[in-house]
Amino acid sequence: MSAHPRLSLNQASIKYAPLQEALTATAESGITSIGLWREPVAEVGLPKATELVAASGLRVSSLCRGGFITASDRAARSAALDENRRAIDETAALAHAGAEGSAAVLVLVAGGLPDRDTDLRGARERAQDAIGHLVEHAHGAGVTLAVEPMHPMYAADRGVISTLGQALDIAEPFPAITVGVVVDAFHIWWDPEVFDQIARAGAQGRIASYQVNDWITPLPADSLLARGVMGHGHIDLPRLTQAVLAAGYTGDVEVEIFNQQLWDMPYQQAASLIAAQFDAIAMPTPNTAHCSPLTAVPTPANHGPTLATGTVITRTSK
């Protein structure tokens, strides 16, 4: 079994898998790259994690996540910076352990507003200031800090950076090799300016990661779990992919899905489903790579593997 050569399985898509099982499920599904999360790495320790990654033969496309750098309290701010420096070092070590083509990319989620705070602009300014304090360490480690904008519904508690334009404004004062952005379909698909901002990011060489998934309705009670498998929702993934490719992005494409039904599946079954549905983003394969990324590609039919009950896996019953 082989998957698209640029597909990377973000470990969040098989959330409950320990690191070794995540690596095994990824490889046995024919996927050649993985986006790692810090928590499963910490469970085994960084030295053991690098051994497991090296033995797996997989590329590492990113490490999630750093950030949470909007605190106004001096002690909390200092602690957050120290934690992010550790995350930078972990990113460098894991990318070094990965197969050729691995990317030392640390995904940064800015964090939300402090308790009872209403100053979004101030929180964004503190995030930019914190990144400025991390740039030297990241540059020395050969790591790119990838600022991830999050959907506005998360602005209060998780991510005060809500648009790709805001992420680029924060990144612009710093070298593109050290501070880039994440283009996550779930978070940015709604933005009327998204295609202009993708082009802007490409012109600056700042697209450090492209993550795909889908927006499903009705939204579940827990909005964090509102992501679906590609092709089962409302995002125009072919057009987004074409825009990202036209902007010059050449890295792996991560599938990052927070979805309880997917998490409850056997790990390899979930990974195989993701590999099968990757075609929904209309990513050119190597034998079509000579074609212009702007060539119109039809959206695949919205039919996918189902649960035993016959319910499409990424839908929530009304």
C-alpha positions in Angstrom: 0.0 0.0 0.0 1.3 3.4 -0.9 -0.1 6.9 -0.2 0.5 10.2 -1.9 4.3 10.9 -1.5 3.6 14.4 0.0 1.0 13.2 2.5 2.0 13.6 6.1 -0.2 12.2 9.0 -0.4 14.7 11.8 -0.4 12.7 15.0 -3.5 14.6 16.3 -5.5 12.6 13.7 -4.8 9.5 15.7 -4.8 11.3 19.1 -4.7 8.3 21.4 -1.8 6.5 19.7 1.4 6.4 21.7 4.4 7.5 19.6 5.6 4.0 18.6 2.1 3.0 17.5 1.6 6.2 15.6 4.8 5.7 13.7 3.8 2.1 12.9 0.3 3.0 11.8 1.6 5.7 9.6 4.2 3.6 7.9 1.9 0.5 7.5 -0.6 2.8 5.8 1.9 3.7 3.1 2.4 7.2 4.5 6.0 8.4 4.5 5.8 11.5 6.7 4.4 12.3 10.2 3.7 15.5 12.0 4.5 14.9 15.7 3.0 16.3 18.9 5.0 17.1 22.0 2.9 15.2 24.5 3.5 11.7 23.0 7.2 12.6 22.6 7.4 13.6 26.3 5.8 10.3 27.3 8.8 8.3 26.1 11.4 11.1 26.5 13.2 12.9 23.7 16.2 10.5 23.4 13.9 7.5 23.0 11.6 9.5 20.7 14.5 10.3 18.3 15.5 6.7 18.3 11.9 5.6 17.4 11.6 8.3 14.6 15.0 7.3 13.1 14.0 3.6 13.1 10.7 4.3 11.5 12.2 5.7 8.3 9.6 8.4 8.2 10.1 12.1 7.5 9.1 14.6 10.2 7.0 17.4 8.8 6.5 19.5 12.0 6.2 19.4 15.7 3.1 20.7 17.4 3.1 22.8 19.3 4.7 25.8 20.8 3.3 29.2 21.6 0.7 30.2 24.2 2.7 33.4 24.6 0.1 36.0 25.3 0.4 36.2 29.1 0.6 39.7 30.6 2.1 38.4 33.9 5.9 38.6 33.8 6.5 35.3 35.5 4.0 33.5 33.3 5.6 35.1 30.2 9.1 34.1 31.2 7.9 30.5 31.8 6.2 30.4 28.4 9.4 31.6 26.7 11.5 28.9 28.4 9.0 26.2 27.4 9.1 27.4 23.8 12.9 27.2 23.8 12.6 23.6 24.9 10.1 23.0 22.1 12.6 24.5 19.6 15.3 22.1 20.8 12.9 19.2 20.5 11.9 20.2 17.0 15.5 20.3 15.9 16.3 16.9 17.4 13.3 15.2 15.9 13.8 16.7 12.4 17.4 15.6 12.5 16.2 12.0 13.4 13.7 11.9 10.6 14.3 10.7 7.1 15.7 12.9 4.4 13.3 15.7 3.6 12.3 16.3 7.2 11.4 19.8 8.2 12.4 21.5 11.4 9.1 23.4 11.8 7.6 24.2 15.2 3.9 25.1 15.0 3.1 28.1 17.2 -0.5 28.7 18.5 -0.4 32.2 20.0 -2.8 31.5 22.9 -5.9 33.3 24.0 -6.7 36.3 26.2 -5.7 36.3 29.8 -8.5 36.0 32.4 -11.0 38.9 32.1 -8.8 40.6 29.4 -10.5 42.1 26.3 -7.5 43.6 24.6 -7.0 41.5 21.4 -4.6 43.9 19.9 -2.5 44.0 23.0 -2.4 40.2 23.1 -1.3 40.0 19.5 1.5 42.5 20.2 2.7 40.4 23.2 2.7 37.3 20.9 4.9 39.2 18.4 7.2 40.4 21.1 7.6 36.9 22.5 8.4 35.6 19.0 11.1 38.3 18.8 12.6 36.8 22.0 12.6 33.3 20.4 14.0 34.1 17.0 17.7 34.0 17.9 17.3 30.6 19.6 15.3 29.2 16.7 17.8 30.5 14.1 20.6 28.9 16.0 18.8 25.6 16.1 17.8 25.7 12.4 14.1 25.8 13.3 11.3 27.7 11.6 8.6 29.1 14.0 5.3 28.6 12.1 2.6 31.0 13.3 -0.8 29.4 13.0 -3.9 31.5 12.7 -6.9 30.0 14.3 -10.6 30.4 13.4 -12.1 33.4 15.3 -14.3 31.2 17.5 -11.1 30.3 19.3 -9.8 33.9 19.7 -10.7 34.2 23.4 -9.2 31.0 24.7 -6.7 29.6 22.2 -5.6 31.8 19.4 -5.8 35.6 19.2 -4.3 35.5 15.7 -7.4 34.8 13.6 -6.4 35.4 9.9 -3.5 34.6 7.7 -3.0 38.3 7.2 -2.6 38.9 10.9 -0.1 36.0 11.1 1.9 37.5 8.3 1.9 40.9 9.9 3.4 39.3 13.0 5.9 37.3 11.1 7.1 40.1 8.7 9.7 41.8 11.0 11.6 38.6 11.2 13.6 36.5 8.6 11.4 34.2 6.6 13.7 31.3 7.2 13.0 31.6 10.9 9.4 32.8 11.2 6.7 31.5 8.8 3.0 30.7 8.9 0.8 27.7 8.8 -2.0 27.5 6.2 -4.6 25.3 8.0 -7.7 24.8 5.8 -10.0 24.5 8.8 -8.9 27.8 10.3 -8.7 30.1 7.2 -11.1 28.8 4.6 -13.8 31.3 5.5 -11.7 34.4 5.1 -12.6 36.6 2.0 -8.9 37.6 1.7 -7.5 34.1 2.1 -6.3 33.7 -1.5 -4.6 37.1 -1.6 -2.9 36.3 1.7 -1.7 32.9 0.5 -0.1 34.7 -2.4 1.4 37.2 -0.1 2.8 34.4 2.1 4.3 32.7 -0.9 5.9 35.9 -2.2 7.6 36.3 1.2 8.6 32.6 1.3 6.7 32.2 4.6 4.5 29.1 4.1 6.1 26.7 6.5 3.2 24.2 6.7 0.0 23.4 4.9 -2.6 21.4 6.9 -5.8 20.0 5.4 -9.0 18.7 6.8 -12.7 19.7 6.3 -15.4 21.8 7.9 -18.3 19.6 8.9 -21.8 20.6 9.9 -23.7 20.7 12.1 -20.9 21.6 14.5 -20.5 19.2 17.4 -21.0 20.4 21.0 -17.2 20.6 21.3 -16.1 22.9 18.6 -12.6 21.6 18.7 -13.9 18.4 17.2 -15.5 20.1 14.2 -13.0 18.8 11.6 -13.8 16.2 9.1 -12.0 14.0 6.6 -11.2 15.8 3.4 -14.1 15.8 0.9 -16.8 15.3 3.6 -17.4 19.0 4.3 -17.7 22.5 2.9 -14.1 23.6 2.2 -13.0 24.1 -1.4 -9.8 22.1 -0.9 -8.8 21.8 -4.5 -8.8 25.6 -4.9 -6.9 26.1 -1.6 -4.3 23.5 -2.6 -3.9 25.1 -6.0 -3.3 28.5 -4.4 -0.8 27.1 -1.9 1.1 25.3 -4.7 1.0 28.4 -6.9 2.5 30.3 -4.0 5.6 28.0 -4.2 5.0 25.6 -1.3 6.9 22.4 -1.9 6.7 20.7 1.5 4.6 17.9 2.9 0.9 18.3 3.3 -0.3 17.4 6.8 -3.7 16.0 7.5 -4.7 17.2 10.9 -8.2 16.2 12.0 -9.7 16.5 15.4 -12.7 14.2 15.3 -14.0 11.8 17.9 -15.2 9.2 15.5 -11.8 9.1 13.8 -10.0 9.0 17.2 -12.1 6.0 18.2 -11.1 3.9 15.2 -8.1 1.5 15.2 -5.1 3.6 14.4 -4.1 2.0 11.1 -7.7 2.1 9.9 -7.9 5.8 10.6 -4.6 6.4 8.8 -5.7 4.3 5.8 -8.9 6.3 5.6 -7.0 9.5 5.6 -4.7 8.2 2.9 -7.6 7.1 0.7 -9.4 10.5 1.1 -6.3 12.6 0.4 -7.3 12.7 -3.3 -10.1 15.1 -2.2 -7.6 18.0 -2.0 -6.6 17.5 -5.7 -2.9 17.4 -4.9 -0.9 16.6 -8.1 0.9 13.3 -8.1 4.5 13.1 -9.4 3.5 12.0 -12.9 1.3 15.1 -13.1 3.7 17.5 -11.3 4.6 19.2 -14.6 1.0 20.5 -14.9 0.2 24.0 -13.8 -1.1 24.0 -10.2 -3.8 26.4 -11.5 -5.3 23.8 -13.8 -8.9 23.2 -12.9 -9.4 19.9 -11.1 -12.9 18.6 -10.3 -13.8 18.1 -6.7 -14.1 14.4 -5.8 -17.5 13.1 -5.0 -18.5 13.5 -1.3 -18.7 9.8 -0.5 -16.4 8.1 1.9 -15.9 5.1 4.1 -18.6 4.6 6.7 -19.0 3.3 10.1 -20.7 0.0 10.7 -24.0 1.8 11.3 -23.7 3.4 7.8 -23.2 6.9 9.1 -20.5 8.7 7.1 -17.6 8.9 9.5 -17.1 12.7 9.6 -20.8 13.6 9.8 -22.6 14.2 13.0 -26.2 13.0 13.0 -28.7 15.9 13.2 
